Amino acid sequence: MRKVEDQLGRTPWLAGRCSPWPDVNLLLPLRMMIARMFPDIGNDANCPRLLAWVERTRRGRGAAALSMPDHTNGAAHLHGHVK
């Protein structure tokens, strides 16, 4: 998470200053990683840039990706709903 924070301190997107489309591909895996693997450090005190990036990406082009229809026939494991 430190590398992600460092990158976001240098550029607005993980992929640099270019279009955020590559970042959209990372949105769901990083959201799941924060929630499942690092819930104790995934907060504003430890990774403010990452959490701001999640919100910026989710509201921006990520919103279009997240609003696409589900063609997985409800495969929960593809959506992070597996416990």
C-alpha positions as CSV (number, residue, x, y, z in Angstrom):
1,M,0.0,0.0,0.0
2,R,3.0,2.3,0.6
3,K,4.0,2.0,-3.1
4,V,0.4,3.0,-4.2
5,E,0.4,5.9,-1.8
6,D,3.8,7.0,-3.1
7,Q,2.7,6.8,-6.7
8,L,-0.5,8.8,-6.0
9,G,1.6,11.4,-4.3
10,R,3.5,11.9,-7.6
11,T,0.6,11.5,-10.2
12,P,-3.2,11.7,-10.1
13,W,-3.6,8.1,-11.3
14,L,-1.7,4.9,-10.7
15,A,-1.0,4.7,-14.4
16,G,0.6,8.2,-14.3
17,R,-0.8,11.3,-15.7
18,C,-2.6,9.5,-18.6
19,S,-6.2,8.5,-18.9
20,P,-7.5,6.8,-15.8
21,W,-8.8,3.7,-17.8
22,P,-6.0,1.5,-16.6
23,D,-6.9,2.6,-13.0
24,V,-10.5,1.5,-13.6
25,N,-9.2,-2.0,-14.1
26,L,-7.6,-1.9,-10.7
27,L,-10.5,-0.4,-8.9
28,L,-12.4,-3.5,-7.8
29,P,-9.3,-5.6,-6.8
30,L,-7.9,-2.7,-4.8
31,R,-11.2,-2.1,-3.1
32,M,-11.4,-5.8,-2.2
33,M,-7.8,-5.8,-1.0
34,I,-8.4,-2.8,1.3
35,A,-11.6,-4.3,2.8
36,R,-10.4,-7.9,3.2
37,M,-6.6,-7.9,3.5
38,F,-5.9,-4.6,5.2
39,P,-9.0,-3.5,7.0
40,D,-7.0,-2.2,10.0
41,I,-4.8,0.1,7.9
42,G,-7.2,1.0,5.1
43,N,-8.2,4.3,6.6
44,D,-7.6,8.0,6.1
45,A,-4.8,8.1,8.5
46,N,-2.7,5.4,6.8
47,C,-3.6,5.7,3.1
48,P,-5.5,8.9,2.4
49,R,-4.4,9.1,-1.2
50,L,-5.5,5.6,-2.0
51,L,-8.9,6.1,-0.5
52,A,-9.3,9.4,-2.3
53,W,-8.2,7.6,-5.5
54,V,-10.9,4.9,-4.9
55,E,-13.6,7.6,-4.6
56,R,-12.3,9.6,-7.6
57,T,-12.1,6.5,-9.8
58,R,-15.5,5.1,-8.5
59,R,-17.3,8.4,-9.3
60,G,-15.5,9.0,-12.6
61,R,-15.0,6.5,-15.3
62,G,-15.3,3.7,-12.8
63,A,-19.0,4.5,-12.5
64,A,-19.5,3.5,-16.1
65,A,-17.7,0.2,-15.6
66,L,-19.5,-0.5,-12.3
67,S,-22.9,0.2,-13.9
68,M,-22.4,-2.4,-16.7
69,P,-24.8,-5.3,-16.7
70,D,-23.8,-8.5,-14.9
71,H,-23.2,-11.2,-17.5
72,T,-21.8,-13.7,-15.0
73,N,-25.1,-15.3,-14.1
74,G,-24.7,-14.1,-10.5
75,A,-21.3,-15.7,-9.9
76,A,-20.6,-14.2,-6.5
77,H,-16.9,-15.0,-6.5
78,L,-16.5,-12.5,-9.4
79,H,-18.0,-9.7,-7.3
80,G,-16.2,-10.2,-4.0
81,H,-19.3,-11.6,-2.3
82,V,-17.6,-14.8,-1.2
83,K,-17.1,-15.2,2.5
